[in-house]
Amino acid sequence: MRRSFISMTWTPDVDAADARLLIRRIEDIYDLLRLHLGKEGQFDPLPAVRVFGAWELSDAPDAAAYRGIDWILQHASGSDSPRISAARYQHLIELEPWQATQPHFDLCLTDLPLDEDRPGCLPGQDVIGISRRGLVSLMSTYPFRLIPMDALRKLGLQHLYAHFLGQMFDAPRPDRTDDIEQVNGEVYCTNLCAMRHTPTPARAIAFGQEQTNAGAIYCPACQQNIVACITSYHYGVN
């Protein structure tokens, strides 16, 4: 299925600086990936980034489904809880009406706590993000709230963003055999790369520091994996 754009959204209380950092991080990643695409303007399959933010359809009835991000949050969390259920959120994105009319990638940032409760996944609370390859990534800044130093928090968030964008773009590929490890059935890179297994903010900060010092985001193998995935979706061969 062809997916030509990324729908970038965030929940209402996300810090504006965190949202801007996400946009800049994608710009840096796209600059890196374009090095694999030949001469400038010759071929660019990178999906357009459409920034919808904390969106709402102002002309939709109050009871309308998918009226805005608040409607999604209401149905992705318990009635008396601010916690987002990964299973419910992913299901809502899979059923989103625009996925049928305009198939796209869905990238969302939240400041709310996130529970991993999807079938087949290791249960966990306050996880930093979840992804379904080829469709959606949801990232949470909530676990980073207690980091006292802004510089370290920024490094951690930069790694978080690159990691879950890469997962959405199917990196590392599950059929790759070199420089990978499996954790709870998921495949991760073992190179100096944003696609290493990152279960905690502390690990995100440590990896973010290493990558910044080395001037790296993704390793060459993961870059190739991401470009191959994006190209396949550009031509609609998935």
C-alpha positions as CSV (number, residue, x, y, z in Angstrom):
1,M,0.0,0.0,0.0
2,R,1.3,3.4,-0.9
3,R,1.8,5.8,2.0
4,S,2.9,9.3,0.8
5,F,2.9,11.3,4.0
6,I,3.4,11.4,7.7
7,S,0.6,12.7,9.9
8,M,2.4,14.4,12.8
9,T,0.3,15.1,15.8
10,W,0.7,15.7,19.5
11,T,-1.6,15.8,22.6
12,P,-2.7,19.2,23.9
13,D,-0.3,19.5,26.8
14,V,2.9,18.6,25.0
15,D,5.6,21.2,25.5
16,A,6.0,23.4,22.4
17,A,9.8,23.0,22.6
18,D,9.4,19.2,22.5
19,A,7.2,19.4,19.4
20,R,9.7,21.8,17.7
21,L,12.5,19.4,18.6
22,L,10.7,16.5,16.9
23,I,10.2,18.6,13.7
24,R,13.9,19.5,13.7
25,R,14.9,15.9,14.3
26,I,12.9,14.7,11.3
27,E,14.6,17.4,9.2
28,D,18.0,16.1,10.3
29,I,17.0,12.5,9.5
30,Y,15.7,13.4,6.1
31,D,19.0,15.3,5.3
32,L,20.8,12.1,6.2
33,L,18.6,9.8,4.1
34,R,18.7,12.1,1.1
35,L,22.4,11.2,0.8
36,H,21.2,7.8,-0.5
37,L,18.9,9.2,-3.1
38,G,21.2,10.5,-5.8
39,K,21.4,14.0,-7.1
40,E,19.1,16.6,-5.5
41,G,15.7,16.7,-7.2
42,Q,16.4,13.5,-9.1
43,F,14.4,11.1,-6.9
44,D,12.8,11.8,-3.5
45,P,10.5,9.2,-2.1
46,L,10.6,10.6,1.4
47,P,7.0,11.0,2.7
48,A,5.9,14.6,3.2
49,V,5.5,15.6,6.8
50,R,2.1,17.2,7.5
51,V,2.0,18.8,11.0
52,F,-1.5,18.7,12.4
53,G,-0.4,19.2,16.1
54,A,-3.2,19.0,18.7
55,W,-5.8,18.9,15.9
56,E,-9.6,19.2,16.1
57,L,-12.3,19.3,13.4
58,S,-14.1,22.5,14.4
59,D,-17.1,21.8,12.2
60,A,-17.7,18.3,13.3
61,P,-20.5,17.5,15.7
62,D,-19.5,17.1,19.4
63,A,-20.3,13.4,19.4
64,A,-18.6,12.7,16.1
65,A,-16.0,9.9,16.0
66,Y,-12.5,11.1,15.3
67,R,-13.4,14.7,16.0
68,G,-9.9,15.5,17.2
69,I,-7.0,14.3,19.3
70,D,-9.0,14.7,22.5
71,W,-11.6,12.1,21.1
72,I,-8.7,9.7,20.4
73,L,-7.3,10.2,23.9
74,Q,-10.7,9.7,25.5
75,H,-11.1,6.3,23.7
76,A,-7.5,5.2,24.1
77,S,-7.5,5.7,27.9
78,G,-9.7,4.6,30.8
79,S,-12.7,6.8,31.8
80,D,-11.0,7.7,35.0
81,S,-7.4,7.5,34.0
82,P,-5.0,9.7,32.0
83,R,-2.9,6.7,31.0
84,I,-2.9,5.7,27.3
85,S,-3.4,2.1,26.4
86,A,-1.1,1.1,23.5
87,A,-3.6,-1.5,22.3
88,R,-6.5,0.9,22.2
89,Y,-4.5,3.6,20.6
90,Q,-3.1,1.4,17.8
91,H,-6.6,0.0,17.2
92,L,-8.0,3.5,16.8
93,I,-5.3,4.4,14.3
94,E,-5.8,1.2,12.3
95,L,-9.6,2.1,12.1
96,E,-9.0,5.8,11.4
97,P,-11.2,6.7,8.4
98,W,-8.4,8.7,6.7
99,Q,-6.3,5.5,6.6
100,A,-8.8,4.2,4.1
101,T,-9.0,7.3,1.9
102,Q,-5.4,8.6,2.3
103,P,-3.1,5.9,3.7
104,H,-0.3,7.5,5.7
105,F,2.2,7.0,8.5
106,D,1.0,8.3,11.9
107,L,3.5,9.8,14.3
108,C,2.3,11.1,17.6
109,L,3.9,12.7,20.6
110,T,2.3,12.7,24.1
111,D,3.2,13.9,27.6
112,L,0.8,11.3,29.1
113,P,1.9,8.0,30.6
114,L,1.7,5.1,28.2
115,D,1.0,1.4,29.0
116,E,2.2,-1.4,26.8
117,D,-0.7,-3.8,26.8
118,R,-0.8,-5.1,23.3
119,P,-1.1,-8.9,22.8
120,G,2.2,-10.6,22.4
121,C,4.2,-7.6,23.9
122,L,5.9,-7.6,27.2
123,P,3.5,-5.6,29.6
124,G,4.9,-2.4,31.0
125,Q,3.9,1.0,32.4
126,D,5.4,4.3,31.6
127,V,7.0,3.0,28.4
128,I,8.7,5.6,26.3
129,G,6.9,4.6,23.1
130,I,5.2,2.0,21.0
131,S,5.2,1.2,17.3
132,R,3.6,-0.9,14.6
133,R,6.0,-1.1,11.7
134,G,4.8,0.5,8.5
135,L,2.0,2.4,10.2
136,V,2.3,4.2,13.5
137,S,4.6,5.3,16.3
138,L,3.5,6.9,19.6
139,M,6.1,8.5,21.8
140,S,5.8,9.6,25.4
141,T,7.8,12.4,27.1
142,Y,6.2,11.4,30.5
143,P,9.1,9.1,31.5
144,F,11.6,11.9,30.9
145,R,9.8,14.4,33.3
146,L,12.2,13.7,36.2
147,I,15.4,14.4,34.3
148,P,16.8,17.5,36.0
149,M,19.2,18.7,33.2
150,D,17.6,20.1,30.1
151,A,20.6,19.2,28.0
152,L,20.4,15.5,29.0
153,R,16.6,15.5,28.5
154,K,17.1,16.9,25.0
155,L,19.6,14.2,24.1
156,G,17.2,11.6,25.4
157,L,14.3,13.0,23.4
158,Q,16.4,13.2,20.2
159,H,17.2,9.5,20.5
160,L,13.5,8.7,21.3
161,Y,12.3,10.5,18.2
162,A,14.9,8.9,15.9
163,H,14.3,5.4,17.4
164,F,10.5,5.4,16.9
165,L,10.6,7.0,13.5
166,G,13.0,4.3,12.5
167,Q,10.8,1.6,13.9
168,M,7.8,3.0,11.9
169,F,10.0,2.8,8.8
170,D,10.8,-0.9,9.6
171,A,14.4,-0.6,10.8
172,P,16.2,-2.8,11.4
173,R,14.5,-5.2,9.0
174,P,13.3,-8.4,10.7
175,D,15.1,-10.5,8.1
176,R,18.5,-8.8,8.6
177,T,21.2,-11.1,9.9
178,D,24.1,-8.8,10.7
179,D,24.5,-6.7,13.8
180,I,21.1,-7.3,15.3
181,E,19.6,-8.7,18.5
182,Q,16.2,-9.9,19.4
183,V,14.4,-8.7,22.6
184,N,11.0,-10.1,23.4
185,G,10.5,-10.9,19.8
186,E,11.5,-7.5,18.4
187,V,14.6,-6.9,16.4
188,Y,17.1,-4.2,17.3
189,C,20.4,-3.0,15.9
190,T,23.6,-3.5,17.9
191,N,25.7,-0.8,16.0
192,L,26.2,2.7,17.2
193,C,22.8,3.6,16.1
194,A,19.4,5.0,17.2
195,M,17.8,1.6,16.5
196,R,19.4,-0.1,19.6
197,H,17.1,-1.5,22.2
198,T,16.0,1.5,24.3
199,P,13.6,0.6,27.1
200,T,14.3,3.5,29.5
201,P,15.0,7.2,29.5
202,A,18.5,6.5,31.0
203,R,19.3,4.3,28.0
204,A,18.0,6.9,25.6
205,I,20.2,9.5,27.2
206,A,23.3,7.3,27.1
207,F,22.7,6.4,23.5
208,G,21.9,10.0,22.6
209,Q,25.2,11.1,24.0
210,E,27.2,8.5,22.1
211,Q,25.5,9.3,18.8
212,T,25.9,13.0,19.3
213,N,29.6,12.6,20.1
214,A,30.1,10.4,17.0
215,G,27.9,12.7,14.8
216,A,25.7,9.7,14.0
217,I,21.9,9.0,14.0
218,Y,21.5,5.7,12.2
219,C,24.2,3.2,11.2
220,P,24.7,2.6,7.4
221,A,22.8,-0.7,7.6
222,C,19.7,0.9,9.2
223,Q,19.9,3.8,6.8
224,Q,19.7,1.4,3.9
225,N,16.8,-0.5,5.6
226,I,14.9,2.8,6.1
227,V,15.4,4.0,2.5
228,A,14.3,0.6,1.2
229,C,11.2,0.7,3.3
230,I,10.3,4.3,2.3
231,T,10.9,3.5,-1.4
232,S,8.6,0.5,-1.3
233,Y,5.8,2.5,0.3
234,H,6.4,5.3,-2.3
235,Y,5.7,2.8,-5.1
236,G,3.0,1.0,-3.1
237,V,4.6,-2.5,-3.2
238,N,3.9,-3.3,0.5
